[in-house]
Amino acid sequence: MTSKELLYVTDALGHEQFFQTKCQEAANQLQDAELKACVQQMAQKHQQIFQNFYGLL
């Protein structure tokens, strides 16, 4: 893996962590149960994407 490719993967990992964190923070503030569940699913999806990227390393 080239250094440029490694930087791309590092950036992607950081973005997915950020998205997961923000989704979880938003879900914690929501009162509507259906909307909260949807946002929690989004957080889980970003966590899964993070794990997939991390697995490439």
N, CA, C and O of each residue as an XYZ file, in Angstrom:
228
protein
N       0.856     -1.175      0.000
C       0.000      0.000      0.000
C       0.900      1.236      0.000
O       1.841      1.334      0.788
N       0.602      2.159     -0.881
C       1.401      3.379     -0.953
C       1.041      4.307      0.209
O       0.018      4.132      0.870
N       1.895      5.285      0.437
C       1.621      6.235      1.521
C       0.354      7.037      1.241
O      -0.382      7.379      2.165
N       0.100      7.334     -0.025
C      -1.108      8.080     -0.383
C      -2.362      7.236     -0.119
O      -3.372      7.752      0.360
N      -2.290      5.956     -0.431
C      -3.414      5.064     -0.165
C      -3.651      4.924      1.334
O      -4.794      4.888      1.789
N      -2.576      4.847      2.087
C      -2.694      4.753      3.536
C      -3.328      6.011      4.114
O      -4.130      5.926      5.044
N      -2.982      7.170      3.582
C      -3.611      8.419      4.021
C      -5.104      8.418      3.714
O      -5.908      8.898      4.513
N      -5.475      7.873      2.549
C      -6.889      7.796      2.185
C      -7.643      6.915      3.185
O      -8.721      7.285      3.651
N      -7.080      5.766      3.510
C      -7.731      4.857      4.451
C      -7.820      5.504      5.833
O      -8.838      5.374      6.514
N      -6.776      6.189      6.242
C      -6.778      6.881      7.533
C      -7.875      7.943      7.567
O      -8.599      8.061      8.556
N      -7.996      8.710      6.494
C      -9.058      9.717      6.407
C     -10.435      9.067      6.457
O     -11.330      9.538      7.159
N     -10.593      7.989      5.712
C     -11.886      7.299      5.679
C     -12.254      6.782      7.073
O     -13.405      6.890      7.496
N     -11.269      6.221      7.780
C     -11.528      5.748      9.144
C     -11.966      6.899     10.047
O     -12.911      6.765     10.825
N     -11.276      8.018      9.938
C     -11.632      9.193     10.742
C     -13.022      9.707     10.437
O     -13.766     10.080     11.344
N     -13.375      9.726      9.157
C     -14.712     10.199      8.771
C     -15.795      9.280      9.311
O     -16.815      9.745      9.820
N     -15.577      7.983      9.200
C     -16.584      7.046      9.687
C     -16.738      7.135     11.205
O     -17.854      7.032     11.714
N     -15.649      7.322     11.928
C     -15.743      7.506     13.381
C     -16.531      8.771     13.705
O     -17.376      8.778     14.600
N     -16.241      9.844     12.960
C     -16.935     11.113     13.170
C     -18.432     10.960     12.914
O     -19.250     11.401     13.722
N     -18.795     10.330     11.780
C     -20.210     10.146     11.442
C     -20.919      9.283     12.485
O     -22.052      9.570     12.871
N     -20.246      8.229     12.935
C     -20.839      7.350     13.931
C     -21.082      8.109     15.225
O     -22.147      7.982     15.828
N     -20.107      8.894     15.655
C     -20.230      9.670     16.885
C     -21.361     10.686     16.781
O     -22.173     10.810     17.697
N     -21.416     11.404     15.679
C     -22.452     12.434     15.507
C     -23.842     11.820     15.443
O     -24.788     12.371     16.005
N     -23.976     10.686     14.767
C     -25.278     10.010     14.714
C     -25.700      9.569     16.106
O     -26.861      9.730     16.482
N     -24.776      9.020     16.869
C     -25.110      8.565     18.223
C     -25.479      9.737     19.115
O     -26.415      9.639     19.908
N     -24.756     10.847     18.997
C     -25.088     12.038     19.776
C     -26.477     12.548     19.418
O     -27.253     12.919     20.299
N     -26.791     12.565     18.128
C     -28.108     13.023     17.692
C     -29.203     12.085     18.195
O     -30.253     12.538     18.651
N     -28.957     10.789     18.110
C     -29.950      9.814     18.570
C     -30.234      9.985     20.057
O     -31.376      9.848     20.496
N     -29.207     10.278     20.820
C     -29.386     10.455     22.263
C     -30.249     11.664     22.608
O     -30.809     11.733     23.702
N     -30.360     12.604     21.697
C     -31.142     13.812     21.952
C     -32.561     13.734     21.395
O     -33.397     14.582     21.709
N     -32.837     12.730     20.577
C     -34.154     12.626     19.946
C     -35.188     12.040     20.899
O     -34.887     11.150     21.695
N     -36.397     12.550     20.805
C     -37.507     12.051     21.607
C     -38.379     11.072     20.825
O     -38.919     10.124     21.395
N     -38.513     11.301     19.529
C     -39.328     10.436     18.680
C     -38.655      9.069     18.544
O     -37.538      8.973     18.037
N     -39.325      8.028     18.989
C     -38.740      6.686     19.032
C     -38.386      6.163     17.642
O     -37.339      5.542     17.461
N     -39.247      6.408     16.667
C     -38.996      5.912     15.311
C     -37.796      6.608     14.682
O     -36.948      5.962     14.068
N     -37.728      7.913     14.834
C     -36.601      8.677     14.302
C     -35.310      8.310     15.027
O     -34.253      8.194     14.406
N     -35.398      8.131     16.338
C     -34.241      7.740     17.132
C     -33.694      6.398     16.660
O     -32.482      6.234     16.527
N     -34.574      5.444     16.409
C     -34.152      4.122     15.936
C     -33.483      4.221     14.562
O     -32.505      3.524     14.294
N     -34.003      5.076     13.707
C     -33.422      5.275     12.379
C     -32.004      5.834     12.481
O     -31.095      5.363     11.797
N     -31.822      6.823     13.323
C     -30.506      7.446     13.481
C     -29.533      6.475     14.158
O     -28.344      6.468     13.842
N     -30.032      5.665     15.078
C     -29.176      4.651     15.703
C     -28.724      3.618     14.667
O     -27.590      3.143     14.720
N     -29.598      3.274     13.736
C     -29.223      2.359     12.648
C     -28.133      2.980     11.785
O     -27.214      2.291     11.343
N     -28.238      4.275     11.548
C     -27.203      4.965     10.780
C     -25.873      4.916     11.519
O     -24.829      4.704     10.902
N     -25.899      5.109     12.828
C     -24.681      5.040     13.636
C     -24.066      3.653     13.552
O     -22.850      3.515     13.419
N     -24.898      2.632     13.629
C     -24.407      1.257     13.524
C     -23.813      0.985     12.150
O     -22.805      0.289     12.034
N     -24.431      1.528     11.115
C     -23.918      1.340      9.757
C     -22.541      1.974      9.614
O     -21.650      1.382      9.004
N     -22.357      3.165     10.166
C     -21.048      3.815     10.097
C     -20.010      3.045     10.909
O     -18.839      2.997     10.533
N     -20.431      2.446     12.016
C     -19.512      1.615     12.792
C     -19.103      0.387     11.978
O     -17.943     -0.023     11.999
N     -20.053     -0.186     11.272
C     -19.773     -1.354     10.433
C     -18.821     -0.994      9.294
O     -17.904     -1.755      8.985
N     -19.035      0.152      8.677
C     -18.146      0.608      7.605
C     -16.745      0.826      8.157
O     -15.760      0.449      7.523
N     -16.651      1.437      9.343
C     -15.348      1.630      9.997
C     -14.632      0.288     10.173
O     -13.453      0.149      9.846
N     -15.358     -0.681     10.689
C     -14.760     -1.995     10.930
C     -14.301     -2.644      9.617
O     -13.263     -3.305      9.579
N     -15.068     -2.454      8.558
C     -14.678     -2.998      7.256
C     -13.400     -2.355      6.748
O     -12.501     -3.048      6.273
N     -13.314     -1.034      6.843
C     -12.101     -0.339      6.447
C     -10.914     -0.787      7.290
O      -9.829     -1.049      6.771
N     -11.137     -0.870      8.596
C     -10.067     -1.267      9.515
C      -9.587     -2.687      9.203
O      -8.402     -2.997      9.321
N     -10.523     -3.530      8.807
C     -10.186     -4.891      8.451
C      -9.283     -4.996      7.236
O      -8.574     -5.988      7.067
N      -9.307     -3.983      6.396
C      -8.436     -3.964      5.219
C      -6.970     -3.817      5.604
O      -6.075     -4.213      4.857
N      -6.739     -3.244      6.774
C      -5.373     -3.033      7.219
C      -4.850     -4.306      7.812
O      -3.703     -4.354      8.257
